[in-house]
Amino acid sequence: MSIDSMALSTEAQQVFDAAMRLPDVERAKLADKLSLTVDPLADPEWQAAWGQEIARRVAEVENGTAKLHTWDELQQIMQEARHAPRKV
């Protein structure tokens, strides 16, 4: 799901637009703080979707089709992602 496809109320869109003008670090702190106010486990659709996704990922690991990374590889991937242009 892209950011553009998420419909927001006018007020929420204004808050989002203001947040997007913040520096990355402040935006990350705000996102973290907001995420703590939402309980995704209360949503049965969310639980079902993640249950299916977790089962799919476990099956990939068990049958050998998952692309696994070492810690060093993962650090390199994260470093590259930090410096890649953001898609908004």
QUIQUILIN-V65119 format. One record per run of one state. SS is the DSSP state (H for helix, E for strand, C for the rest). FROM is the first residue (numbers start at 1). LEN is the number of residues. If there is no record, write none. Layout:
SS_FROM_LEN + SS_FROM_LEN
//
This chain:
C_1_2 + H_3_3 + C_6_4 + H_10_11 + C_21_3 + H_24_12 + C_36_4 + H_40_3 + C_43_1 + H_44_20 + C_64_7 + H_71_13 + C_84_5
//
